[in-house]
Amino acid sequence: MSCSSVKHRFEEQMKNGIDFQKAMEMYQDVEGSIAAHRTELTELQKMNASQSEIDHLKEHIKEGESLLQKIKAMKLH
């Protein structure tokens, strides 16, 4: 699942209330997505892909890392 789709799902869940289990599932989804993006980035760099493709993928990674930080910063009540 892409980082942006998990981010959207996370934001929707936050509006309606999110439990610990759901937050952990999303965290793991984002970690997996970032890992896949990093592998893809390495391949693109090896193939001398266009800078726009590389930058686009880096933006997805950055977005995913930002979401991980939001999830880590959550407080349980």
N, CA, C and O of each residue as an XYZ file, in Angstrom:
308
protein
N       0.851     -1.174      0.000
C       0.000      0.000      0.000
C       0.896      1.236      0.000
O       1.904      1.275      0.706
N       0.538      2.219     -0.771
C       1.375      3.410     -0.876
C       1.290      4.267      0.381
O       0.308      4.233      1.122
N       2.347      5.033      0.594
C       2.394      5.913      1.773
C       1.242      6.909      1.761
O       0.645      7.186      2.801
N       0.931      7.445      0.591
C      -0.131      8.454      0.535
C      -1.499      7.854      0.854
O      -2.326      8.515      1.481
N      -1.748      6.624      0.437
C      -3.047      6.015      0.754
C      -3.135      5.662      2.235
O      -4.204      5.778      2.834
N      -2.020      5.229      2.836
C      -2.027      4.958      4.270
C      -2.188      6.263      5.038
O      -2.887      6.304      6.050
N      -1.547      7.330      4.567
C      -1.681      8.634      5.226
C      -3.142      9.073      5.221
O      -3.658      9.541      6.236
N      -3.800      8.921      4.087
C      -5.214      9.292      3.986
C      -6.050      8.455      4.954
O      -6.904      8.984      5.665
N      -5.799      7.161      4.974
C      -6.533      6.261      5.871
C      -6.278      6.638      7.331
O      -7.201      6.628      8.145
N      -5.030      6.971      7.664
C      -4.673      7.370      9.024
C      -5.420      8.636      9.427
O      -5.979      8.710     10.522
N      -5.429      9.628      8.545
C      -6.114     10.884      8.853
C      -7.606     10.669      9.065
O      -8.202     11.287      9.947
N      -8.207      9.806      8.273
C      -9.632      9.489      8.441
C      -9.870      8.791      9.780
O     -10.819      9.114     10.495
N      -9.015      7.847     10.110
C      -9.147      7.134     11.381
C      -8.969      8.081     12.565
O      -9.661      7.948     13.574
N      -8.049      9.031     12.451
C      -7.820      9.987     13.537
C      -9.066     10.828     13.789
O      -9.363     11.166     14.934
N      -9.787     11.162     12.746
C     -11.024     11.936     12.902
C     -12.078     11.145     13.666
O     -12.822     11.695     14.478
N     -12.125      9.855     13.392
C     -13.170      8.999     13.954
C     -12.725      8.238     15.189
O     -13.519      7.526     15.804
N     -11.479      8.382     15.550
C     -10.927      7.639     16.672
C     -10.151      6.436     16.181
O     -10.626      5.679     15.334
N      -8.974      6.269     16.709
C      -8.121      5.171     16.270
C      -7.648      4.407     17.502
O      -7.325      4.999     18.531
N      -7.614      3.102     17.379
C      -7.121      2.311     18.501
C      -5.661      1.919     18.253
O      -5.130      2.076     17.153
N      -5.041      1.411     19.303
C      -3.621      1.076     19.244
C      -3.340      0.059     18.141
O      -2.379      0.215     17.388
N      -4.155     -0.961     18.041
C      -3.951     -2.017     17.044
C      -3.958     -1.448     15.629
O      -3.095     -1.784     14.819
N      -4.921     -0.594     15.333
C      -5.028     -0.006     13.993
C      -3.813      0.887     13.707
O      -3.276      0.874     12.600
N      -3.386      1.658     14.707
C      -2.218      2.519     14.525
C      -0.980      1.672     14.238
O      -0.169      2.037     13.387
N      -0.826      0.558     14.930
C       0.328     -0.322     14.704
C       0.281     -0.948     13.317
O       1.315     -1.075     12.660
N      -0.902     -1.338     12.865
C      -1.045     -1.903     11.520
C      -0.625     -0.878     10.468
O       0.089     -1.201      9.518
N      -1.073      0.341     10.650
C      -0.725      1.399      9.694
C       0.773      1.687      9.743
O       1.402      1.901      8.706
N       1.341      1.692     10.940
C       2.775      1.915     11.087
C       3.544      0.853     10.301
O       4.480      1.176      9.569
N       3.155     -0.397     10.450
C       3.827     -1.490      9.740
C       3.617     -1.388      8.236
O       4.531     -1.681      7.466
N       2.432     -0.980      7.810
C       2.177     -0.776      6.380
C       3.108      0.292      5.809
O       3.666      0.128      4.724
N       3.267      1.381      6.548
C       4.120      2.475      6.078
C       5.577      2.046      6.060
O       6.306      2.366      5.122
N       6.006      1.326      7.085
C       7.385      0.829      7.095
C       7.658     -0.043      5.868
O       8.704      0.082      5.231
N       6.725     -0.912      5.547
C       6.876     -1.772      4.374
C       6.900     -0.984      3.090
O       7.676     -1.279      2.181
N       6.051      0.016      3.015
C       5.988      0.855      1.824
C       7.293      1.633      1.640
O       7.804      1.745      0.526
N       7.824      2.164      2.731
C       9.086      2.906      2.654
C      10.210      1.972      2.210
O      11.034      2.348      1.376
N      10.250      0.780      2.752
C      11.285     -0.181      2.370
C      11.208     -0.495      0.875
O      12.230     -0.563      0.192
N       9.984     -0.685      0.376
C       9.804     -0.952     -1.053
C      10.235      0.248     -1.889
O      10.872      0.089     -2.930
N       9.887      1.448     -1.432
C      10.286      2.662     -2.155
C      11.806      2.805     -2.184
O      12.372      3.201     -3.203
N      12.461      2.488     -1.083
C      13.924      2.605     -1.038
C      14.578      1.613     -1.991
O      15.565      1.939     -2.650
N      14.030      0.407     -2.064
C      14.544     -0.593     -3.014
C      14.353     -0.093     -4.433
O      15.263     -0.179     -5.258
N      13.176      0.429     -4.713
C      12.887      0.959     -6.046
C      13.807      2.140     -6.369
O      14.279      2.269     -7.498
N      14.059      2.992     -5.389
C      14.939      4.137     -5.583
C      16.346      3.680     -5.958
O      16.966      4.234     -6.866
N      16.840      2.677     -5.262
C      18.167      2.130     -5.567
C      18.219      1.628     -7.002
O      19.193      1.868     -7.715
N      17.177      0.935     -7.421
C      17.116      0.418     -8.791
C      17.078      1.556     -9.815
O      17.757      1.502    -10.840
N      16.284      2.573     -9.528
C      16.206      3.713    -10.452
C      17.563      4.406    -10.581
O      17.966      4.812    -11.672
N      18.256      4.533     -9.454
C      19.562      5.185     -9.481
C      20.572      4.353    -10.261
O      21.405      4.906    -10.979
N      20.509      3.040    -10.131
C      21.401      2.155    -10.879
C      21.133      2.244    -12.379
O      22.053      2.138    -13.190
N      19.863      2.441    -12.739
C      19.469      2.498    -14.153
C      19.614      3.898    -14.736
O      19.282      4.134    -15.897
N      20.116      4.830    -13.912
C      20.235      6.223    -14.350
C      18.899      6.783    -14.840
O      18.816      7.405    -15.899
N      17.865      6.547    -14.048
C      16.528      7.055    -14.374
C      16.531      8.582    -14.324
O      17.485      9.205    -13.858
N      15.474      9.147    -14.801
C      15.382     10.608    -14.816
C      15.325     11.147    -13.390
O      14.819     10.495    -12.476
N      15.853     12.343    -13.231
C      15.869     12.967    -11.911
C      14.459     13.199    -11.398
O      14.229     13.139    -10.191
N      13.514     13.462    -12.283
C      12.133     13.684    -11.833
C      11.537     12.411    -11.233
O      10.799     12.479    -10.250
N      11.849     11.253    -11.814
C      11.369      9.986    -11.246
C      11.988      9.751     -9.873
O      11.306      9.339     -8.934
N      13.273     10.016     -9.769
C      13.989      9.840     -8.506
C      13.436     10.788     -7.452
O      13.181     10.380     -6.319
N      13.251     12.036     -7.815
C      12.724     13.022     -6.870
C      11.308     12.673     -6.427
O      10.954     12.850     -5.261
N      10.507     12.180     -7.353
C       9.127     11.781     -7.040
C       9.131     10.673     -5.983
O       8.365     10.720     -5.021
N       9.988      9.691     -6.169
C      10.076      8.584     -5.225
C      10.621      9.059     -3.878
O      10.163      8.606     -2.829
N      11.585      9.959     -3.902
C      12.108     10.517     -2.647
C      11.019     11.254     -1.887
O      10.996     11.226     -0.656
N      10.124     11.907     -2.599
C       9.016     12.613     -1.957
C       8.074     11.624     -1.266
O       7.582     11.895     -0.171
N       7.826     10.486     -1.903
C       6.992      9.450     -1.285
C       7.654      8.933     -0.010
O       6.981      8.715      0.997
N       8.954      8.740     -0.052
C       9.688      8.271      1.126
C       9.592      9.307      2.244
O       9.353      8.962      3.401
N       9.779     10.557      1.895
C       9.693     11.638      2.882
C       8.297     11.692      3.506
O       8.156     11.865      4.717
N       7.283     11.544      2.678
C       5.900     11.552      3.173
C       5.666     10.383      4.130
O       5.024     10.541      5.168
N       6.189      9.218      3.776
C       6.046      8.055      4.635
C       6.761      8.225      5.959
O       6.229      7.868      7.011
N       7.967      8.769      5.909
C       8.717      9.000      7.149
C       7.999     10.007      8.043
O       8.014      9.873      9.267
N       7.382     10.997      7.446
C       6.610     11.974      8.212
C       5.429     11.301      8.909
O       5.138     11.594     10.069
N       4.762     10.412      8.209
C       3.633      9.695      8.797
C       4.097      8.807      9.947
O       3.422      8.719     10.972
N       5.240      8.151      9.786
C       5.766      7.339     10.879
C       5.995      8.192     12.119
O       5.704      7.754     13.232
N       6.507      9.393     11.944
C       6.739     10.288     13.068
C       5.421     10.684     13.745
O       5.347     10.773     14.970
N       4.384     10.921     12.932
C       3.062     11.259     13.510
C       2.534     10.109     14.351
O       2.005     10.319     15.442
N       2.678      8.909     13.845
C       2.182      7.737     14.582
C       2.994      7.563     15.862
O       2.429      7.288     16.920
N       4.311      7.721     15.774
C       5.170      7.592     16.961
C       4.821      8.635     18.022
O       4.971      8.381     19.217
N       4.364      9.785     17.597
C       4.078     10.875     18.533
C       2.710     10.747     19.192
O       2.377     11.544     20.070
N       1.914      9.766     18.791
C       0.591      9.594     19.357
C       0.686      9.280     20.846
O       1.628      8.629     21.298
N      -0.285      9.742     21.584
C      -0.363      9.491     23.028
C      -1.582      8.627     23.312
O      -2.657      8.848     22.755
N      -1.404      7.653     24.176
C      -2.520      6.826     24.628
C      -3.137      7.468     25.855
O      -2.430      7.984     26.721
N      -4.438      7.435     25.924
C      -5.137      8.037     27.066
C      -5.850      6.977     27.855
O      -6.498      7.284     28.856
